Amino acid sequence: MEEAKEIQKAPSPRGKVRGFTIFLFAALVVAMVFYFGFKTAVVRGESMQPTFVSGQKVLTSHAYWLVGSIRKGDVIVLKEEKSNDYFIKRVYGLPGDRIDWSFAPQDWPMEKGDYVVPEGRIYVIGDNINHSDDSRKFGAFLESNILGKVLTWR
């Protein structure tokens, strides 16, 4: 009786190239997600103390499909409307939310009652409420000016 001998083939060079190509493509996709979906920002000023101090770095993401949508209490980075500068604030109200008159914009008349955040806008306040220029001074900000949600800080 003759035993059947199995012949093992070495992987073909073509198979190695295909596997390496798939690996490179996957690495490129991951790199693009991180490059376009995540940014770092440096805290400036005292408006978010004690949560953040000036000079601290934070990681932000606008890939909401990955990190979750923006909710009340989240810390976000916003672009200033008149310049390319940015600032970090805590979300106090989303579109349609009522803002108590004590936290309403400074020019909001008390006789109108609670301020309602307009559609397409977001209401933000700094943690250091006595030293923060925020929605109380400028009103609600455009949602399109949100650069990202703060994920981590150190």
CORWO-V303377 format. One record per residue. N is the residue number from 1. RES is the residue in three letters. PHI is phi in whole degrees, 0 to 359 (NA if undefined). PSI is psi in whole degrees, -180 to 180 (NA if undefined). Layout:
n:N res:RES phi:PHI psi:PSI
n:N res:RES phi:PHI psi:PSI
This chain:
n:1 res:MET phi:NA psi:133
n:2 res:GLU phi:259 psi:134
n:3 res:GLU phi:271 psi:138
n:4 res:ALA phi:285 psi:130
n:5 res:LYS phi:261 psi:131
n:6 res:GLU phi:274 psi:136
n:7 res:ILE phi:253 psi:119
n:8 res:GLN phi:265 psi:130
n:9 res:LYS phi:267 psi:142
n:10 res:ALA phi:286 psi:147
n:11 res:PRO phi:303 psi:138
n:12 res:SER phi:286 psi:153
n:13 res:PRO phi:301 psi:-31
n:14 res:ARG phi:294 psi:-39
n:15 res:GLY phi:294 psi:-39
n:16 res:LYS phi:296 psi:-42
n:17 res:VAL phi:295 psi:-42
n:18 res:ARG phi:296 psi:-45
n:19 res:GLY phi:297 psi:-41
n:20 res:PHE phi:293 psi:-38
n:21 res:THR phi:296 psi:-43
n:22 res:ILE phi:296 psi:-42
n:23 res:PHE phi:299 psi:-46
n:24 res:LEU phi:298 psi:-42
n:25 res:PHE phi:297 psi:-45
n:26 res:ALA phi:297 psi:-42
n:27 res:ALA phi:296 psi:-39
n:28 res:LEU phi:295 psi:-43
n:29 res:VAL phi:298 psi:-46
n:30 res:VAL phi:297 psi:-43
n:31 res:ALA phi:298 psi:-40
n:32 res:MET phi:293 psi:-40
n:33 res:VAL phi:299 psi:-46
n:34 res:PHE phi:291 psi:-39
n:35 res:TYR phi:293 psi:-46
n:36 res:PHE phi:271 psi:-23
n:37 res:GLY phi:263 psi:-17
n:38 res:PHE phi:230 psi:142
n:39 res:LYS phi:219 psi:159
n:40 res:THR phi:252 psi:153
n:41 res:ALA phi:220 psi:153
n:42 res:VAL phi:249 psi:129
n:43 res:VAL phi:288 psi:135
n:44 res:ARG phi:231 psi:134
n:45 res:GLY phi:92 psi:-177
n:46 res:GLU phi:248 psi:9
n:47 res:SER phi:292 psi:-19
n:48 res:MET phi:248 psi:13
n:49 res:GLN phi:291 psi:144
n:50 res:PRO phi:270 psi:-2
n:51 res:THR phi:299 psi:-46
n:52 res:PHE phi:230 psi:148
n:53 res:VAL phi:243 psi:157
n:54 res:SER phi:302 psi:135
n:55 res:GLY phi:96 psi:-12
n:56 res:GLN phi:287 psi:144
n:57 res:LYS phi:260 psi:141
n:58 res:VAL phi:230 psi:150
n:59 res:LEU phi:258 psi:129
n:60 res:THR phi:239 psi:159
n:61 res:SER phi:218 psi:138
n:62 res:HIS phi:249 psi:15
n:63 res:ALA phi:272 psi:74
n:64 res:TYR phi:296 psi:-24
n:65 res:TRP phi:295 psi:-20
n:66 res:LEU phi:260 psi:-37
n:67 res:VAL phi:250 psi:-3
n:68 res:GLY phi:95 psi:154
n:69 res:SER phi:287 psi:166
n:70 res:ILE phi:283 psi:132
n:71 res:ARG phi:231 psi:167
n:72 res:LYS phi:302 psi:139
n:73 res:GLY phi:93 psi:-17
n:74 res:ASP phi:290 psi:150
n:75 res:VAL phi:262 psi:131
n:76 res:ILE phi:230 psi:163
n:77 res:VAL phi:250 psi:127
n:78 res:LEU phi:244 psi:146
n:79 res:LYS phi:270 psi:136
n:80 res:GLU phi:293 psi:143
n:81 res:GLU phi:290 psi:-31
n:82 res:LYS phi:260 psi:-3
n:83 res:SER phi:212 psi:-179
n:84 res:ASN phi:266 psi:11
n:85 res:ASP phi:284 psi:167
n:86 res:TYR phi:222 psi:164
n:87 res:PHE phi:213 psi:161
n:88 res:ILE phi:245 psi:128
n:89 res:LYS phi:215 psi:168
n:90 res:ARG phi:260 psi:138
n:91 res:VAL phi:288 psi:124
n:92 res:TYR phi:252 psi:-29
n:93 res:GLY phi:206 psi:143
n:94 res:LEU phi:255 psi:169
n:95 res:PRO phi:307 psi:130
n:96 res:GLY phi:91 psi:-12
n:97 res:ASP phi:287 psi:146
n:98 res:ARG phi:269 psi:133
n:99 res:ILE phi:250 psi:123
n:100 res:ASP phi:305 psi:144
n:101 res:TRP phi:300 psi:-24
n:102 res:SER phi:290 psi:-19
n:103 res:PHE phi:246 psi:6
n:104 res:ALA phi:291 psi:164
n:105 res:PRO phi:304 psi:148
n:106 res:GLN phi:304 psi:-34
n:107 res:ASP phi:270 psi:10
n:108 res:TRP phi:277 psi:121
n:109 res:PRO phi:290 psi:133
n:110 res:MET phi:300 psi:-33
n:111 res:GLU phi:293 psi:-15
n:112 res:LYS phi:280 psi:-11
n:113 res:GLY phi:84 psi:-152
n:114 res:ASP phi:294 psi:143
n:115 res:TYR phi:280 psi:137
n:116 res:VAL phi:250 psi:128
n:117 res:VAL phi:292 psi:122
n:118 res:PRO phi:294 psi:157
n:119 res:GLU phi:300 psi:143
n:120 res:GLY phi:79 psi:8
n:121 res:ARG phi:232 psi:164
n:122 res:ILE phi:222 psi:142
n:123 res:TYR phi:254 psi:125
n:124 res:VAL phi:232 psi:149
n:125 res:ILE phi:220 psi:143
n:126 res:GLY phi:283 psi:151
n:127 res:ASP phi:294 psi:-34
n:128 res:ASN phi:270 psi:78
n:129 res:ILE phi:303 psi:-29
n:130 res:ASN phi:279 psi:-13
n:131 res:HIS phi:231 psi:43
n:132 res:SER phi:227 psi:126
n:133 res:ASP phi:269 psi:115
n:134 res:ASP phi:213 psi:-153
n:135 res:SER phi:296 psi:-22
n:136 res:ARG phi:294 psi:-29
n:137 res:LYS phi:265 psi:-41
n:138 res:PHE phi:256 psi:-9
n:139 res:GLY phi:85 psi:-176
n:140 res:ALA phi:291 psi:146
n:141 res:PHE phi:262 psi:153
n:142 res:LEU phi:295 psi:136
n:143 res:GLU phi:298 psi:-28
n:144 res:SER phi:293 psi:-15
n:145 res:ASN phi:272 psi:0
n:146 res:ILE phi:285 psi:122
n:147 res:LEU phi:274 psi:-29
n:148 res:GLY phi:168 psi:168
n:149 res:LYS phi:265 psi:134
n:150 res:VAL phi:286 psi:127
n:151 res:LEU phi:259 psi:-48
n:152 res:THR phi:220 psi:160
n:153 res:TRP phi:211 psi:158
n:154 res:ARG phi:213 psi:NA
